[in-house]
């Protein structure tokens, strides 16, 4: 096919090689493999390339003002992420721009990393790693550097969607009892024996471990705060692979420093990549750089989903995984 006849798209995020190659083969694609364009540059590229489609990741923030400034020829915004809190959906729909996401792509690997964080936090992986990096050289007493047992404990899950259910499935392999809070109760076949709490706060006193797996929204902002942290049992372990905005980080740091929380495993932060460096100073915190979906298989799947949506919409067909307001 003649390149000029291919639909024009701007890819505003560095993509895995296989995704970038497919984008170049199927579209007249302006890639961003060697740079990270800011919002202004994204708008400039859309205009210069006369692009009909925009492919982004969660790091590209599209608020109402930015969307209002998009060229009229933009027909679709396809994000490779499952989350959509970086896009003003109402503003896009008001302009007739289709928004799509990749809801299933990161599910399994996010649940895998969630369990990794849970285990590493509970078993003091940050401190053990530091000890080994320093050369070890001294045997530990039987009462030194003891972690928290995971098997058989109770895990509370905030947000029992695709990822939350996958986390529950993995936790059952450790014999954990599953509690959960969700906007609505799941059918029994999806609960698989998990106990539902309509009130999030009522669940917290029963949680030796707590995992956040809900999307970011105005309703979930700072759902973890001084009040809710105080409801957890002393010595609980906290894990967040959802969104940093769900957590009041000042309150979390206080709880970790005081020892009221035994440990935390964090993959997401309120400010990324410029996260609060105080977390780095805490030995009872295990940190990863928003890497839950960072496997070859998952990142390719997420990219392919976005490309499938772009291809469908720009061919005049329905999007594969549309995002709409409730």
For each residue, the residues with C-beta under 8 A, 3 or more apart:
1: 5 6
2: 5 6
3: 6 28
4: 28
5: 1 2
6: 1 2 3 26 27 28
7: 27 28 52 53 310 311 314 315
8: 27 28 29 30 49 50 51 52 53
9: 23 27 28 29 30 51 52 53 54 55 310 314
10: 29 30 32 42 45 46 49 51 53 54 55
11: 15 20 23 29 30 31 32 55
12: 32 37 42 45 54 55 56 57 60
13: 32 36 55 56 57 59 60 80
14: 32 33 34 36
15: 11 19 20 23 31 33 55 80 299 303
16: 19 20 296 299 300 303
17: 20 21
18: 21 22 300 303
19: 15 16 22 23 299 300 303 304 307
20: 11 15 16 17 23 24 31 33
21: 17 18 24 25
22: 18 19 25 26 303 304 307
23: 9 11 15 19 20 26 27 29 31 55 303 307
24: 20 21 27 29 31
25: 21 22
26: 6 22 23 307 311
27: 6 7 8 9 23 24 53 307 310 311
28: 3 4 6 7 8 9 49
29: 8 9 10 11 23 24
30: 8 9 10 11 45 49 51
31: 11 15 20 23 24
32: 10 11 12 13 14 35 36 37
33: 14 15 20
34: 14
35: 32
36: 13 14 32 59
37: 12 32 41 42 45
38: 41 42
39: 42 43 60 61 62 66
40: 43 44
41: 37 38 44 45
42: 10 12 37 38 39 45 46 54 56 60
43: 39 40 46 47 66 69 70 71
44: 40 41 47 48
45: 10 12 30 37 41 42 48 49 51
46: 10 42 43 49 51 54 70 71 74
47: 43 44 50 71
48: 44 45
49: 8 10 28 30 45 46
50: 8 47 71 73
51: 8 9 10 30 45 46 54 71 73 74
52: 7 8 9 73 74 75 76 314
53: 7 8 9 10 27 74 75 76 77 78 310 313 314
54: 9 10 12 42 46 51 70 74 76 77 78
55: 9 10 11 12 13 15 23 78 79 80 306 307 310
56: 12 13 42 60 62 77 78 79 80 86
57: 12 13 60 79 80 81
58: 79 81 83 86
59: 13 36 86 272
60: 12 13 39 42 56 57 79 86
61: 39 66 86
62: 39 56 66 67 77 86 87 88 92
63: 66 67 88 91
64: 67 68 88 90 91
65: 68 69
66: 39 43 61 62 63 69 70
67: 62 63 64 70 87 88 91 92 95 97
68: 64 65 91 95
69: 43 65 66
70: 43 46 54 66 67 74 95 97
71: 43 46 47 50 51 74
72:
73: 50 51 52
74: 46 51 52 53 54 70 71 77 97
75: 52 53 96 97 98 313 314
76: 52 53 54 97 98 99 100 309 310 313 314 319
77: 53 54 56 62 74 87 92 97 98 99 100
78: 53 54 55 56 99 100 101 306 307 309 310
79: 55 56 57 58 60 84 86 87 99 100 101 102 306
80: 13 15 55 56 57 102 105 299 302 303 305 306
81: 57 58 84 86 101 102 106 302
82: 101 102 103 104 105 106 107 162 163
83: 58 86 101 215 216 243
84: 79 81 87 89 99 101 215 323
85: 215 216 217 243 245
86: 56 58 59 60 61 62 79 81 83
87: 62 67 77 79 84 92 99 323
88: 62 63 64 67 91 92
89: 84 92 93 99 323 324 325
90: 64 93 94 325
91: 63 64 67 68 88 94 95
92: 62 67 77 87 88 89 95 97 98 99
93: 89 90 96 97 99 324 325
94: 90 91
95: 67 68 70 91 92
96: 75 93
97: 67 70 74 75 76 77 92 93
98: 75 76 77 92 309 313 319 322
99: 76 77 78 79 84 87 89 92 93 322 323
100: 76 77 78 79 305 306 309 313 319 320 321 322 323
101: 78 79 81 82 83 84 321 323
102: 79 80 81 82 105 106 301 302 305 306 321
103: 82 107 162 321
104: 82 107 162 301 305
105: 80 82 102 293 298 301 302 305
106: 81 82 102 109 110 163 292 293 298 302
107: 82 103 104 110 111 162 163 166
108: 111 112 166 298
109: 106 112 113 292 293 294 295 297 298
110: 106 107 113 114 163 166 213 241 292 293
111: 107 108 114 115 163 166 167 169 170
112: 108 109 115 116 170
113: 109 110 116 117 241 267 288 291 292
114: 110 111 117 118 163 167 170 211 213 239 241 265 267 292
115: 111 112 118 119 167 170 171
116: 112 113 119 120 265
117: 113 114 120 121 239 241 265 266 267 286 288
118: 114 115 121 122 150 155 171 209 211 237 239 265
119: 115 116 122 123 125 150
120: 116 117 123 125 126 265 286
121: 117 118 125 237 238 239 262 263 264 265 284 285 286
122: 118 119 147 148 149 150 209 237 262 263
123: 119 120 128 147 148 150
124: 127 128 145 146 147 263 283 284
125: 119 120 121 128 129 286
126: 120 129 130 283 284 285 286 287
127: 124 130 131 145 283 284
128: 123 124 125 131 132 145
129: 125 126 132 133
130: 126 127 133 134 283
131: 127 128 134 136 145
132: 128 129 135 136
133: 129 130
134: 130 131
135: 132
136: 131 132
137:
138:
139:
140: 144 145
141: 144
142:
143: 146
144: 140 141
145: 124 127 128 131 140
146: 124 143
147: 122 123 124
148: 122 123 153 208 235 237 262 263
149: 122 152 153
150: 118 119 122 123 153 174 176 209
151: 174 175 176
152: 149 174 175 176 177
153: 148 149 150 176 177 208 209
154: 176 177 178 179 206 207 208 209
155: 118 167 168 171 176 177 178 179 207 208 209 210 211
156: 179 180 181 203 204 206 207 209 210 211
157: 160 164 167 168 178 179 180 181 194 210 211 213
158: 164 180 181 200 210 211 212 213 214 223 242 246
159: 163 164 181 182 212 213 214 215 242
160: 157 164 165 168 180 181 182 186 190 194 213
161: 164 165 182 213 214 215
162: 82 103 104 107 165 166
163: 82 106 107 110 111 114 159 166 167 213 241
164: 157 158 159 160 161 167 168 180 182 211 213 214
165: 160 161 162 168 169 186 190
166: 107 108 110 111 162 163 169 170
167: 111 114 115 155 157 163 164 170 171 211 213
168: 155 157 160 164 165 171 172 178 180 192 194
169: 111 165 166 172 173 192
170: 111 112 114 115 166 167 173 174
171: 115 118 155 167 168 174 176 178
172: 168 169 175 176 178 192
173: 169 170
174: 150 151 152 170 171
175: 151 152 172
176: 150 151 152 153 154 155 171 172 209
177: 152 153 154 155 195
178: 154 155 157 168 171 172 192 193 194 195
179: 154 155 156 157 194 195 196 197 203 206 207
180: 156 157 158 160 164 168 186 191 194 195 196 197 203
181: 156 157 158 159 160 196 197 198 199 200 203
182: 159 160 161 164 185 186 196
183:
184:
185: 182 191 196 198
186: 160 165 180 182 190 191 194 196
187: 190 191
188: 191
189: 192
190: 160 165 186 187
191: 180 185 186 187 188 194 196
192: 168 169 172 178 189
193: 178
194: 157 160 168 178 179 180 186 191
195: 177 178 179 180
196: 179 180 181 182 185 186 191
197: 179 180 181 200 202 203
198: 181 185 202
199: 181 202 203
200: 158 181 197 203 204 223 228
201: 204 227 228 231
202: 197 198 199 205
203: 156 179 180 181 197 199 200 206 207
204: 156 200 201 207 210 228 231 232
205: 202 231 232 233
206: 154 156 179 203 233
207: 154 155 156 179 203 204 210 232 233 236
208: 148 153 154 155 233 235 236 237
209: 118 122 150 153 154 155 156 176 236 237 238 239
210: 155 156 157 158 204 207 232 236 237 238 239
211: 114 118 155 156 157 158 164 167 239 240 241
212: 158 159 223 224 239 240 241 242 243 246 247
213: 110 114 157 158 159 160 161 163 164 167 241 242
214: 158 159 161 164 220 223 242 246
215: 83 84 85 159 161 220 242 243
216: 83 85 220 221 242 243 245 246
217: 85 220 221
218: 221
219:
220: 214 215 216 217 223 243 245 246
221: 216 217 218 245 246
222: 225 245 246 247 248
223: 158 200 212 214 220 228 246 247
224: 212 228 229 238 240 246 247 248 251 252
225: 222 228 229 248 251
226: 229 230 248 251 254 255
227: 201 230 231
228: 200 201 204 223 224 225 231 232
229: 224 225 226 232 238 251 252 255 260 261
230: 226 227 260
231: 201 204 205 227 228
232: 204 205 207 210 228 229 236 238 260 261
233: 205 206 207 208 236
234: 260
235: 148 208 260 261 262
236: 207 208 209 210 232 233 261 262
237: 118 121 122 148 208 209 210 261 262 263 264 265
238: 121 209 210 224 229 232 252 261 263 264 265
239: 114 117 118 121 209 210 211 212 264 265 266
240: 211 212 224 243 244 246 247 264 265 266 267 268
241: 110 113 114 117 163 211 212 213 267 268 292
242: 158 159 212 213 214 215 216 246 268
243: 83 85 212 215 216 220 240 246 268
244: 240 247 249 268 269 270 271 272 275
245: 85 216 220 221 222 270
246: 158 212 214 216 220 221 222 223 224 240 242 243
247: 212 222 223 224 240 244 251 252 270
248: 222 224 225 226 251 252
249: 244 252 253 269 270 276 279
250: 253 254
251: 224 225 226 229 247 248 254 255
252: 224 229 238 247 248 249 255 256 261 264
253: 249 250 256 257 276 278 279 282
254: 226 250 251 257 258
255: 226 229 251 252 258 260 261
256: 252 253 259 261 263 264 282 284 285
257: 253 254 282
258: 254 255 261
259: 256 262
260: 229 230 232 234 235 255
261: 229 232 235 236 237 238 252 255 256 258 264 284
262: 121 122 148 235 236 237 259 284
263: 121 122 124 148 237 238 256 284 285 286
264: 121 237 238 239 240 252 256 261 284 285 286
265: 114 116 117 118 120 121 237 238 239 240 285 286 287 288
266: 117 239 240 269 279 285 286 287 288
267: 113 114 117 240 241 287 288 289 290 291 292
268: 240 241 242 243 244 272 290
269: 244 249 266 272 275 276 279 290
270: 244 245 247 249 275 276
271: 244 274 275 276
272: 59 244 268 269 275 290
273: 289 290
274: 271
275: 244 269 270 271 272 279 287
276: 249 253 269 270 271 279
277: 280 281
278: 253 281 282
279: 249 253 266 269 275 276 282 285 287
280: 277 285 287
281: 277 278
282: 253 256 257 278 279 285
283: 124 126 127 130
284: 121 124 126 127 256 261 262 263 264
285: 121 126 256 263 264 265 266 279 280 282
286: 117 120 121 125 126 263 264 265 266
287: 126 265 266 267 275 279 280
288: 113 117 265 266 267 291 292
289: 267 273
290: 267 268 269 272 273
291: 113 267 288 294
292: 106 109 110 113 114 241 267 288
293: 105 106 109 110 298 299 302
294: 109 291 298 299
295: 109 298 299
296: 16 299 300
297: 109 300 301
298: 105 106 108 109 293 294 295 301 302
299: 15 16 19 80 293 294 295 296 302 303
300: 16 18 19 296 297 303 304
301: 102 104 105 297 298 304 305
302: 80 81 102 105 106 293 298 299 305 306
303: 15 16 18 19 22 23 80 299 300 306 307
304: 19 22 300 301 307 308
305: 80 100 102 104 105 301 302 308 309 320 321
306: 55 78 79 80 100 102 302 303 309 310
307: 19 22 23 26 27 55 78 303 304 310 311
308: 304 305 311 312 320
309: 76 78 98 100 305 306 312 313 319 320 321 322
310: 7 9 27 53 55 76 78 306 307 313 314
311: 7 26 27 307 308 314 315
312: 308 309 315 317 318 319 320
313: 53 75 76 98 100 309 310 316 317 318 319
314: 7 9 52 53 75 76 310 311
315: 7 311 312
316: 313
317: 312 313
318: 312 313 322
319: 76 98 100 309 312 313 322
320: 100 305 308 309 312
321: 100 101 102 103 305 309
322: 98 99 100 309 318 319
323: 84 87 89 99 100 101
324: 89 93
325: 89 90 93
326:
